[in-house]
Amino acid sequence: MNMPSIGAGTFRLQGQQAIDSVANALDLGYRHIDTAQIYGNEAEVGQALAASGVARGEVFVTTKIWTEHLGGDKLIPSLKESLHKLRLDALDLTLIHWPSPGGMVPVAESMAALLEARRLGLTRAIGVSNFTIPLMREAIEAVGAANIATNQVELHPYLQNREVAAFAQAQGIALTAYMPLAYGKVMHDPVIGAIAARLGASPAQVALSWSLAKGHTVIPSSTQRANLASNLAARDLMLTPVDIAAIDGLDRGERLVDPDFAPAWG
Ligand SMILES: NC(=O)c1ccc[n+]([C@@H]2O[C@H](COP(=O)([O-])OP(=O)(O)OC[C@H]3O[C@@H](n4cnc5c(N)ncnc54)[C@H](OP(=O)(O)O)[C@@H]3O)[C@@H](O)[C@H]2O)c1
């Protein structure tokens, strides 16, 4: 199946909270769940998926390979462990979560292992996350742009990542916007708030609709059923070109996720 344009994120969700969030999301109609090895909740995501009654072919599941598992000899065994925890035979999408810190493992080595995982039927598609343009070039050189389903990057009204988006688009690589609500910050924005008030929508819906209008996939997360429901309804919200231009003007290069092992953003 193709990647649905709105997915439910699971970063930070642990134990029962992870189970409940994924169960609520699936019950409300989400058909795309985003997890990662480092989130420590693949087993809970798997439990919620199994209990949901949603047919396997109807839900798109993504995981991400942690930096310690990027070596050619480690990636596939770690992916098999993820599959075991998730109670799945195959992922829909498997991403390199972060480029190898300090370039320890060459991009080409990890991409080749991902391609082999796909050949073995462990994942239907492969991709990258937190890749800059130079790193995307390396990945493309290794396996070709047609084999890279997405680059998942931080993207919201305060960090619009225009160069990365334009490069990915030119290569035919979809962009997935993580932290699309700027971790809740958009809720307090006066420009977004005014658009939301005029449209009878929530600020979260306006921020999500803006990303969707740019052609990006979004993966907001919530512990609240009501927020999960209203975020999914952002699919039906249409912003005007004037609204989109106003939100375009909010870019301030504000990066919220910048660990010490992050690549040089450029
Ligand atoms: N690839 C990567 O390196 C990477 C990094 C970070 C995140 N991600 C992925 O992206 C997903 C989303 O990022 P995120 O969870 O960090 O941030 P986010 O989705 O931008 O924001 C989540 C925050 O917004 C609140 N919220 C959600 N919907 C709301 C609504 N309708 N109204 C008011 N508040 C709302 C949530 O609180 P409540 O729980 O109270 O609703 C939570 O505090 C993650 O879960 C993860 O799957 C990937």
The ligand as an SDF file (V2000), in Angstrom:
LIG
                    3D

 48 52  0  0  0  0  0  0  0  0999 V2000
   12.9330   10.7350   12.6100 N   0  0  0  0  0  0  0  0  0  0  0  0
   13.1670   11.3770   13.7230 C   0  0  0  0  0  0  0  0  0  0  0  0
   14.3240   11.6040   14.1100 O   0  0  0  0  0  0  0  0  0  0  0  0
   12.0220   11.8860   14.5450 C   0  0  0  0  0  0  0  0  0  0  0  0
   12.2410   12.8370   15.5500 C   0  0  0  0  0  0  0  0  0  0  0  0
   11.1480   13.3160   16.2690 C   0  0  0  0  0  0  0  0  0  0  0  0
    9.8730   12.8370   15.9810 C   0  0  0  0  0  0  0  0  0  0  0  0
    9.6770   11.8790   15.0210 N   0  0  0  0  0  0  0  0  0  0  0  0
    8.3380   11.3170   14.7330 C   0  0  0  0  0  0  0  0  0  0  0  0
    7.4230   12.3810   14.5390 O   0  0  0  0  0  0  0  0  0  0  0  0
    6.3250   12.2050   15.4370 C   0  0  0  0  0  0  0  0  0  0  0  0
    5.7420   13.5580   15.7870 C   0  0  0  0  0  0  0  0  0  0  0  0
    6.6640   14.3530   16.5130 O   0  0  0  0  0  0  0  0  0  0  0  0
    6.4470   14.7210   18.0380 P   0  0  0  0  0  0  0  0  0  0  0  0
    5.5400   13.7160   18.6430 O   0  0  0  0  0  0  0  0  0  0  0  0
    7.7670   14.8780   18.6610 O   0  0  0  0  0  0  0  0  0  0  0  0
    5.8070   16.1840   17.9970 O   0  0  0  0  0  0  0  0  0  0  0  0
    4.4590   16.8120   17.3920 P   0  0  0  0  0  0  0  0  0  0  0  0
    3.6130   15.7730   16.7500 O   0  0  0  0  0  0  0  0  0  0  0  0
    4.8300   18.0230   16.6320 O   0  0  0  0  0  0  0  0  0  0  0  0
    3.7500   17.3390   18.7100 O   0  0  0  0  0  0  0  0  0  0  0  0
    3.2560   16.4670   19.6930 C   0  0  0  0  0  0  0  0  0  0  0  0
    2.7700   17.3460   20.8300 C   0  0  0  0  0  0  0  0  0  0  0  0
    1.6530   18.1290   20.3890 O   0  0  0  0  0  0  0  0  0  0  0  0
    0.5350   17.8790   21.2080 C   0  0  0  0  0  0  0  0  0  0  0  0
   -0.6430   17.8010   20.3450 N   0  0  0  0  0  0  0  0  0  0  0  0
   -0.8720   16.8940   19.3570 C   0  0  0  0  0  0  0  0  0  0  0  0
   -2.0500   17.1500   18.7380 N   0  0  0  0  0  0  0  0  0  0  0  0
   -2.5640   18.2410   19.3350 C   0  0  0  0  0  0  0  0  0  0  0  0
   -3.7530   18.9780   19.1510 C   0  0  0  0  0  0  0  0  0  0  0  0
   -4.6300   18.6630   18.2010 N   0  0  0  0  0  0  0  0  0  0  0  0
   -3.9800   20.0610   19.9600 N   0  0  0  0  0  0  0  0  0  0  0  0
   -3.1090   20.3870   20.9240 C   0  0  0  0  0  0  0  0  0  0  0  0
   -1.9450   19.7210   21.1550 N   0  0  0  0  0  0  0  0  0  0  0  0
   -1.6820   18.6510   20.3670 C   0  0  0  0  0  0  0  0  0  0  0  0
    0.7990   16.5790   21.9320 C   0  0  0  0  0  0  0  0  0  0  0  0
    0.2330   16.6240   23.2140 O   0  0  0  0  0  0  0  0  0  0  0  0
   -1.0020   15.6320   23.6380 P   0  0  0  0  0  0  0  0  0  0  0  0
   -0.3900   14.2790   23.7810 O   0  0  0  0  0  0  0  0  0  0  0  0
   -1.4630   16.2300   24.9190 O   0  0  0  0  0  0  0  0  0  0  0  0
   -2.0220   15.7110   22.5330 O   0  0  0  0  0  0  0  0  0  0  0  0
    2.3310   16.5540   22.0440 C   0  0  0  0  0  0  0  0  0  0  0  0
    2.7440   17.2660   23.1880 O   0  0  0  0  0  0  0  0  0  0  0  0
    6.9400   11.4540   16.6040 C   0  0  0  0  0  0  0  0  0  0  0  0
    5.9630   10.8770   17.4470 O   0  0  0  0  0  0  0  0  0  0  0  0
    7.8070   10.4630   15.8860 C   0  0  0  0  0  0  0  0  0  0  0  0
    7.0220    9.3640   15.4250 O   0  0  0  0  0  0  0  0  0  0  0  0
   10.7410   11.4240   14.2870 C   0  0  0  0  0  0  0  0  0  0  0  0
  1  2  1  0
  2  3  2  0
  2  4  1  0
  4  5  1  0
  4 48  2  0
  5  6  2  0
  6  7  1  0
  7  8  2  0
  8  9  1  0
  8 48  1  0
  9 10  1  0
  9 46  1  0
 10 11  1  0
 11 12  1  0
 11 44  1  0
 12 13  1  0
 13 14  1  0
 14 15  2  0
 14 16  1  0
 14 17  1  0
 17 18  1  0
 18 19  2  0
 18 20  1  0
 18 21  1  0
 21 22  1  0
 22 23  1  0
 23 24  1  0
 23 42  1  0
 24 25  1  0
 25 26  1  0
 25 36  1  0
 26 27  1  0
 26 35  1  0
 27 28  2  0
 28 29  1  0
 29 30  1  0
 29 35  2  0
 30 31  1  0
 30 32  2  0
 32 33  1  0
 33 34  2  0
 34 35  1  0
 36 37  1  0
 36 42  1  0
 37 38  1  0
 38 39  2  0
 38 40  1  0
 38 41  1  0
 42 43  1  0
 44 45  1  0
 44 46  1  0
 46 47  1  0
M  CHG  2   8   1  16  -1
M  END
$$$$
